[in-house]
């Protein structure tokens, strides 16, 4: 929980430039907590900035898969 609060504080800091790596790291934290919608949103933001990153594509695919499995 403390990690999420720190990440949210850092993201809200004025002048903080989001990078694909930052979005990907935040998405991975959300995925670890099984917050699939938030993870998916951040992986997609990372891909907007770096569309050719294979690891982010893979992680997005996993998050989408696990989200669908959670609904079943």
C-alpha positions in Angstrom: 0.0 0.0 0.0 2.8 2.4 0.8 4.4 1.8 -2.6 1.2 2.9 -4.3 1.0 6.0 -2.2 4.5 6.9 -3.0 4.0 6.3 -6.7 0.8 8.4 -6.7 2.6 11.2 -5.0 5.5 11.1 -7.4 3.2 11.1 -10.4 1.3 14.1 -9.0 4.4 16.2 -8.4 4.4 19.2 -10.7 6.9 19.2 -13.5 7.4 15.4 -13.3 7.9 14.2 -16.8 6.4 10.7 -17.4 8.5 8.4 -19.4 7.6 5.0 -20.9 9.8 3.4 -18.2 7.9 5.2 -15.5 4.5 4.1 -16.8 5.8 0.6 -17.2 7.1 0.4 -13.7 3.9 1.8 -12.3 1.9 -0.7 -14.4 4.0 -3.6 -13.0 3.2 -2.5 -9.5 -0.5 -2.4 -10.3 -0.2 -5.8 -11.9 1.4 -7.2 -8.8 -1.6 -6.0 -6.8 -4.0 -7.5 -9.5 -5.3 -4.0 -10.3 -5.6 -5.0 -13.9 -7.5 -2.0 -15.2 -4.9 0.4 -13.8 -2.0 -1.8 -15.0 -3.5 -2.0 -18.5 -4.0 1.8 -18.7 -0.4 2.4 -17.7 1.0 -0.2 -20.1 -0.9 1.5 -22.9 0.5 4.9 -21.9 4.0 3.5 -22.0 3.3 2.1 -25.5 2.2 5.4 -26.7 5.6 6.8 -25.8 7.6 3.7 -26.9 5.5 1.6 -29.3 8.2 -0.8 -30.2 9.0 -2.0 -26.7 8.4 -5.8 -26.8 8.5 -6.3 -23.0 5.7 -3.8 -22.5 3.6 -5.4 -25.2 4.1 -8.8 -23.5 3.2 -7.4 -20.1 0.1 -5.7 -21.5 -0.9 -9.0 -23.0 -0.5 -10.8 -19.7 -2.5 -8.1 -17.9 -5.3 -8.4 -20.4 -5.2 -12.2 -20.1 -5.4 -12.2 -16.3 -8.1 -9.5 -16.3 -10.3 -11.8 -18.5 -9.5 -14.8 -16.3 -10.5 -12.9 -13.2 -14.0 -12.3 -14.8 -14.6 -16.0 -15.5 
